[in-house]
Amino acid sequence: MAAHLRSEDGWLLVGDQQIVVEVDLGLFLPDTGLWGGVLHNIPGGLASSMRDVEARLRLQTGQVRRIRLLAGPDDEMSVAFIGEGTAPF
C-alpha cells in the first residue's frame, strides 16, 4: 500500500445495518488504481456477515463504494479491505 494513508470517518453499510467507522484509505498499486484500506473497531459479528452480503463504504463526501474484506476478525478490531471501482480520492 502507498506510504500515505488518508484517515477519515465513514459509514459501513451491510444489509440494513449502518455503523460509523474510522477508515484509512490508500492505493495498493498506484499504477493500476487498486485501492483499499483498513476499517477500525468493526464488531466481529458484523465483519463476519460482510462475507455473505454486499458491503459498502460511504465516505463523508457522499461517495459509496463496494468493499471486500481481506480477513475475518473474531472480536472488535481493524479489518483490511479491497475497494471496488475507482478510488474515491
C-alpha positions in Angstrom: 0.0 0.0 0.0 1.2 3.5 -0.6 3.1 5.1 2.3 0.5 7.8 2.8 -3.0 6.8 4.0 -5.9 9.1 4.4 -7.8 8.7 7.6 -11.5 9.8 7.9 -14.8 8.8 9.3 -17.3 7.0 7.1 -20.3 4.6 7.3 -20.1 0.9 6.8 -23.3 -0.4 5.1 -24.0 -4.1 5.4 -27.5 -5.2 4.6 -29.8 -3.0 6.6 -27.1 -2.2 9.1 -25.2 1.1 9.1 -22.4 1.9 11.5 -19.9 4.8 11.8 -16.4 3.7 11.3 -12.9 5.2 11.1 -11.3 4.2 7.8 -7.7 4.5 6.5 -7.7 4.7 2.7 -4.8 4.3 0.2 -3.7 2.8 -3.1 -2.2 -0.7 -3.1 -0.8 -0.3 -6.6 -0.8 3.3 -7.7 -0.2 2.4 -11.4 -3.3 0.1 -11.5 -5.6 2.2 -9.3 -6.2 -0.8 -7.0 -7.2 0.7 -3.7 -8.3 -0.3 -0.2 -7.6 0.3 3.4 -8.4 -0.6 6.9 -11.7 -0.3 8.8 -11.3 0.2 12.6 -13.3 -1.1 15.5 -15.6 -3.3 13.5 -17.6 -5.8 15.7 -16.7 -9.4 14.8 -20.3 -10.4 14.1 -20.8 -7.6 11.6 -17.5 -8.3 9.9 -18.4 -12.0 9.6 -21.7 -11.1 7.9 -19.8 -8.9 5.4 -18.5 -12.1 3.7 -22.1 -13.2 2.8 -23.7 -10.0 1.7 -22.8 -6.8 -0.2 -20.7 -4.5 2.0 -20.4 -0.8 1.0 -18.4 2.1 2.4 -19.9 5.6 2.3 -17.5 8.4 2.8 -18.1 11.9 4.1 -18.1 13.2 0.5 -21.2 11.0 -0.1 -19.3 8.6 -2.4 -20.3 5.0 -1.9 -18.0 2.1 -2.9 -18.4 -1.7 -2.6 -15.7 -3.4 -0.5 -14.4 -6.9 0.1 -12.8 -8.0 3.4 -9.3 -9.5 3.4 -9.6 -11.0 6.9 -12.2 -12.3 9.2 -12.0 -10.9 12.7 -13.2 -12.7 15.9 -13.7 -9.6 18.1 -13.8 -5.8 17.6 -10.7 -5.0 15.6 -9.3 -3.5 12.5 -10.1 -5.2 9.2 -8.3 -4.8 5.9 -10.3 -4.5 2.7 -10.1 -4.1 -1.0 -12.3 -1.5 -2.7 -14.2 -2.0 -6.0 -14.4 0.6 -8.7 -12.4 3.8 -9.0 -10.6 5.1 -5.9 -12.8 7.7 -4.1 -9.9 10.1 -3.7 
